[in-house]
Amino acid sequence: MLAPNALFPALFFTFLVSPIIAADPPRDLAKRIAERETQSEAVRAQYMYKQVLLIEEFDKRNAKSGDYSEQREVIFLPSGERSERVTKPAANHLVRLKLTPEDFRDIREIQPLLLTKDRLWLYQTQPRGEEIIDGILCWVLEVKPRQLLDGQRLFEGLLWAAQTDFSVIRSQGRAVPQLLSKKEENLFPLFTTIRHLYGGGYWFPHITLADDTLPFRSGPLRLRMKLEFSNYQRFNAESTVQFDTSKP
């Protein structure tokens, strides 16, 4: 996210609880999580769902000064090909922030964060104990990129994976790298993605939340983001896609 005029220490409502010091995690914890994530991604790829995005910015007095909103659906075409369609066109009333291609790429690739087997090699991981999240005993895994190459968007933060089947039920961190140059600053917020349990015992992203202040050289800029995923429906050959023909 860019701003023409905008260093806050991060302000973020967090869902963390104090770690529990107990049993040692499996030595191959990251591998087991990646295997489960690979299964989850394959299952989620068979689902249609709605996606609603709202980004708000705030001025120096902490009053809302602008927002951006859009609504999309992930659908299947009659051919069976998976696609996206806009159900409510983007309304951009941001004053200082400028959304960039990296922001929209993060929404699709980083904030849902499916750490699959083919992506695991990109990261170094470290177990960080146990925590109980929503009554579920979880392993906590710290994830950091091994290196950052030009054009890459990766995740840095924590994953909470259920000890029963290694399903990730929550993630918290940010997309990296921050993109800084003499002419512009493209900064990205700390976020939390919460998942819900859906059919077949798989956890899909339910909501991504951020409330962070981006430290632009020209001054701090607070933003708040909410990205909701809803109405998951499994696609099959008998499914039909209804298009709204009332809109131009």
Buried (B, 14 or more C-beta within 10 A) or exposed (E): BBBEEBEBEBEBEEEEEEEEEEEEBBEEBBBBBBBBBBBBBEBBEEBBBBBBBBBBBBEEEEEEBBBBBBBBBBBBEEEEEEEEEEBEEEEBEBEBBEBBEBBEEBBEBBBBBBBBBEBBEBBEBEBBBBBEBEEBBBBBBBBBBEEEEEEEBBBBBBBBBBBEEBBBBBBBBBBBBEBEEEEEBBBBBBBBBBBBBBEEEBBBBBBBBBBBBBBBEEBBBBBBBBBBBEEBBEBEEEEEEEEEEEEE
